Amino acid sequence: MASHKLEEQSDSSSKQTIIALALITALCLAGDAMLYIVLPTQWKEIGLTSLVQVGMLLSINRFVRLPLNPLIGYIYKKVNFRKVILIAVVLSGISTVGYGIVADFRIWIILRATWGIAWALFKLGGYLLILQLSTDTNRGNLVGTYNGLFNLGSLVGMLIGGFFADLFGLKIISIVLGTLAFFCISFVFKYIPKAIYTNENQVKKVKTSLIRNLKINMNKTIVKILFTALLFNMLLMGMLTAILSHIIDIKLTNEIELVGIVIGAATVAGIIQALRWGVLPFITPKVGSILDKTKQKNTLLEVFLVCSAIFLFLIPLPIHLGIWLPILFINLIIASIINTIIDSIITDCASRVNNKVFIMTIYAIVVDFGSALGPITGYIMEQKVGLANLFWISAGVSLLLSLFWLLTSSKANVENNSSQSNLITKNK
């Protein structure tokens, strides 16, 4: 009984720490999220000369993370965990305050690259903290809690930040959000552990090449999940998020009047995304808890990939707007659920290898690469094959991924059963 109470207290403490990091990340994320709403309309205020520059500023933070992720992984091995999170908070505060001070495109590039570094530190730090504090019985719930809560930063940035930016201008709201990010420093000292420990701290330190690291730590399941994460983040998360307002704009033949206010595609897209981020803190922890209680994570992934394929197939069809918008919303929720399942599977796999930081670094690179390719791939493919075919191709990819997991999982089960039968026969 006493040990059970200690386990409950430990789980509660672990969850509190994960929630703290997620909310710190959310507040630091708000400034970045605000730009996606405000920058396309207020770009002249900060000295930009074209919308092309807007596109560059909104994407440079993604591309800068690709070469830096291995360095970020190395930093987490060498530097105190709390210090790294503090660096991330300070960098995010500097970049966000800078949005309100700087009116030079070249310096804006530096600010956006600085935010890219901060986000890479936050993201990998979140993965590693979950690995440190979780067990097989609560890992999914902690992954879902973290994913749901840090996205509240996008909700705050796009809704509140966008609203006040319209009232007071981009510069003032940027300085306010950046200052709020600096207030997170006290919470870092209060809630974030000074160090995290993995098996790597206990094994003999041997310099290992990249190829040897891959051979030692990679297995078929990890390769499968990395391949799935790449396609998922490229075609389902990155692409769909990037072209959301575009497809709504095409679907809306007329603007919508809501409570006497006329709203367009950008506003509808913002409302849908806000609803999504508002409900995710309630949905993804529940999904994570289900993952913790089942050994059929692969099956759940297969089921939701099929659901994603169905809803992606429906999006281009001539459906009444009142039905079409909920279909689009459900598709976004399904994408977030799949993201939680993939995160849960990869953290499970990483918890069973020696070089956890290496696996999570590779995963972060793959996710960032897919996310960076998504918007570009979406708009290029739309020009080549059309919007309807683009969604149907994405639906096909989602369905093929589901079949891929089904077939490879079935083969693995057959091989396991065969090896167990051979072992029993030998023992006899």
N, C-alpha and C positions, 0 to 999 in steps of 0.2 A: 504493500500500500504506500509506504514512504517513498520507495523508488519510483512508483507511478506518479506521485505528486511532484517529485523532483523533475521527472521527464516533462510534465505539463508546464512547470515553471520555466524549464529550459526552452521549450517550444515557444512559450509566450515571450520570453526575452529575445529569442532569435527573430521572431516575427516583428517585434518592436524595432529592432535594429534595421531590418529590411525595410520596414515602413518609413523609418527616419531617412534612410538613404534615398528611397524612392521619392519622398516629398522634397528633399533637398535638391535632387535632380530635377524634379518638376518645376520648382521655382526658378532654377537656373536655366531651364529650357524655355521658359515663357518668352524671353526676349527674342529668341530665334523663331519661335512659332509666330509671334506677332508680325515679323517681317514678311511672312508668306501672304498675309492679308494686306498689310499696309504698303509695302514697298512697290507693288505693281501700280499703285495709284498716287503715291506721294514721292516718287523717285526724283522729281525735280528739286524737291525741298533739300535733298542732301547732295546736290551738285552733280547728279548723273545726267548723261546726255541722251540715253536711249534705253529702250526696254531690253535690248541685248545685254547691256550691262547689268540690268536687274536679274536676268537669267543666269549670268555668270556668278553674281553674288550669292544667289540662292542655291547654287550647285557646288561651288568651290569647297565648301566645308565638308561635303561628302567625299570628294576626290582626294582631299589632303589626308584623309584618314587611311586610305589604302596603303601607302608606303609606311605610314607611321605606326600601324597596329603592332608589327613585330617589336618596335622600340618601346611601345606602351607595355607590352607583355614583359619585356626585360626590366623596365622601370619597376613594375609591380613585384618582380623577384628581388630587386635590390633595395628598394626604398620602403620605408614605413608606410603601411596602408593608409593610415589617417592623413599623413602628409600629402600623399598623392591625391586624395579626395580634396584636401584643402587647396592644393594647386589647381585642381579642376574648378573649384568654386571661385577662386580668385581670377582665373583666366576668363570664366564666363562673365563675372562681374565687370572686368575691364573691357571685354569686347562689347557687352551690352551698353555700358555707359558711353563707350566710344561711338556707338551708333548715333548718340545724341549730340556729340561734339564735333565729329569729323565731317567734312564736306568735300572729300577728295577720293576719287574712285580707287586709286592705288592703295591708299591707307585702308579703305573699306575692304579690299582684298585681304590685307593683313589681318584685319579684325575678324573677318569670316573664317580665315584659316585658323586663327587663334581659338575661335569657338569650336572648330572641327577637332582641334587637339583636346579641348576640354570635354567634348562629348565622347571622344574615344576613351578618355580616362574614366568618365562616369560609367559608360556602357560595360567595359571590361571589368571595372571595379564591382559593378552590380552582379555580374556573373560569378566572379570569384568569391564575393561575400556570401552569395547563396550556396555555393559549393562548400564553404567553410562552415556555415551555420545549419545546413539542412541535413536530414537523414532520408533514407528511402521512404519513410512514412509521411514526410511533410514537404519534400522537395518541390513537388508539383504545385502545392498550395502557395509556397513562397515565391516561386516563379510567376504564378498568376497574379499574386498580390503586387509584386514589383512591377510587372508589365502594366497592370491596370492603373496603379497610382502615379507612376512617373509620366504617363500620358496626360494626366490632369494639367501638366504644364502647357501642353498644346491647347487644351480647352481654355485656360486662363489667358494665354497669349493671344489666341485668335479672337475670343469673344471680348474679354475685358480690355486687353491691350488694344485691339482693333477699334473698339468703341471710343476709348479715351484718346487714341491717336487722332481720330476724326475730330474730337472736340478741342484738343490742345496741341496737336501736331506730333509728328514722329520723334522729334528731338526730346521733348519734355518727358514723354512716356518711356522712352529708352533709358533716360537717366534715372527715372523712378524705378523701373524694373531692374536695372543694373545695381542700384543701391540696395534693393531688397535682396538681391543675390548675395551681396556682401554680408547681410545679416545672418545668412546660413552658417557663417564661420563658427558662431557660438554653438550651434546645434551639431556641427561636426565634432567639436571637442566633447560634447555631452553624450552623443549617441553612437558615434562611429568608433569601432575598436582600433587600438593603436597598431595592431599587427594581425595578420591572418596566417594560419599555418596549414600547410598541405604536406602530403607525403614527401614532397621534394625537399622539405626542410630536414627530413630525417634520414634520407639516403645520402650516400657518398657523392660529393660534388664532382662530377666528371664532365669535362667539356665534350659535348655531343654535337655532331654535325646535323644540319637540317635533314639530310637523307636518313641518317640513323634515327633521328627523332621520329620521323615519319614511320619507319619500319617498326620501331619499338612500340609506339603509342597508337598507331592507326589500326583499326580493324574494319571488317566489312560493314558493320552497323554505322560506325562513324563516317565512313566514306559515303554511305547511302544518305545519311542525314545532311552531310555537307552538300551533296549534289541536289538534294531536295530543297535545302535552304537557298541555294543559288537561284534555282528556277522560280521558287516561290516568291522570293524577295524581288526578283526582276519582273515577273509577269503578273503577280497577284498583288503584292504590297506596293512596290515602287511605281509600277505603271498605273495601276488603278487610282492610287492617291494623286499622282501627278496630273492625270487627265480627267479627274472627277468633275471639276467645274466645266470642262470642255464638253463632256458627254451630256451633262445637264443642260448646257447652253443649246446643244443641238436638239435635245428632246423638247425643250420649252419653245413652243412656237410663239407664245406670248408671255409677257411678264405676269407673275402671280400677284394678286392683291390680297394681303393678309392684314386684317383689322384696319383697313383703310390705307395701309402702306404698300406701295408697289415694290416688289423685290425681284431681283434678277437671278441669273444662274450662280454668280459668285456668292450671293447671300444664301441661296438654297444649299449650295455645297458646304458653306460654313456651318449652317444649322445642322446638316446631316453629320458632319464631322464632330460637331460639339455634342450631339446626342450620342454618337459612338463613344467618344472619350468619357462622357458622363456616365454611361452604363457599364463600361468595361471594368471599373473597380469592383462591381458587384458580380460580374459574369466570370472573369478570368480566375479569381481565386476559387470559385466553385468548380470550374473545369480542372484546376490544379488539384483540388481535393479528390475529385473523381480519378485523376491520373494516379494519385498516391495509393488509392484503394484497389487498383486493377493492375494485372500483369499484361493486359491487352492494350498497351499504349499504341502499338503499331496498328491495331484494328481501329482504334479511335481516329488515328491519323488518316487511315484509308477511307473511313466513313465521311469525315469532314472534307476530304479532298473531292470525293464524289459530290457532296452537297455543293461545294464551291463550283464544280464543273456545271452542275444543273443551273445555278443562279447566274453564272457567267454566260451561259447559253441563252438565258432569257433576256438579258439586258438589251441586246440590239433589236428584239422583236417589237412590233407595233402594239404596245400594251398601254392601256389608259394610265395617265400620269399618277392618279391616286393609288394605283396598284404598283406601278413601276418604281416609284420612289421608295416604298417599303422593301421591294426586291433589292434595290441598290443598297439600302441600309443593312439588310440581312447579310448581303454579300460581304460588306465591310466587317460586320461582326464575326462572320465565319472566318475571314482572313485573320482576324486578331486571335481567334481560338486556335487556328492552325499554328500561328506563331508561338502561342503558349505551349502547344503540344511539342513542337520542334525544339523549343528552348528546354523543355522538361527532359526530352529524350537525350539531347546532347549533354546536359548537365549530369544526367544519370551515367552516361558513358564516360564522361570526364572524371567522375568520382571514383571510377574503377581503374584508372591508369595512374602511373607515377607522375608524369609531367602534365598536370592539370592546366597550368598556365599556357603551355604550348597548344593544347587542344582548343582551349577557349579563345586563344589569339587567332588561330587558324579559322575558327568559326566566325569571329568578329570580322576578319578580312573577307570571308565569303559573303557574309550578310551585307557588309558595306559595298562590296563589288556589285552584288545583285541590285541593291537599292540605287546605286549610282547609274547602273545600266538601264533600270526600269523606265524612267521618263524619256530618255533618248530613244530606247527601243520602241516604246509606245508610239511616239510621234512619227518616227521613221516608218514603222510598219503600217501606221494609218495611211500615210501617203502612198505606200506601195500596194497594199491589199484592201484598204478601206476599213472603217471603224467596225462594222459588223463582223467582217472576217477576222479582225484582230481579236475580238472577244471570243469568237468561236474557236480560234486557234488556241487561245489561253484556256478555254474550257477543255479542249482536247488534251493539252499538256497536263492540266490538273487531273483529268481522268487517267491518262497514261501513268502519271506518278502514283496514283492509287493502285493501279494494276501492277506496277513495278514493285511496290511494297507488299502487295498481296502475294505475288509469285515468289519473291525472294524470301519472305517470311515463311511461306509454306515449305520451300526448299530447305530452309534452315531447320524447321521443325522435323522434317523427314530425316535429315542428317543426324539431328540430336537423338531421335528415337532409335535410329539404326545403331548409333554408337553405344547407346544405353543397352540395347539388346545384345550387342556383341560382348559388352562388359559382363552382363549377367551370364551369358553362355560360357565365357572364360572362367568365371567364378565357380560355375557348376563343375 
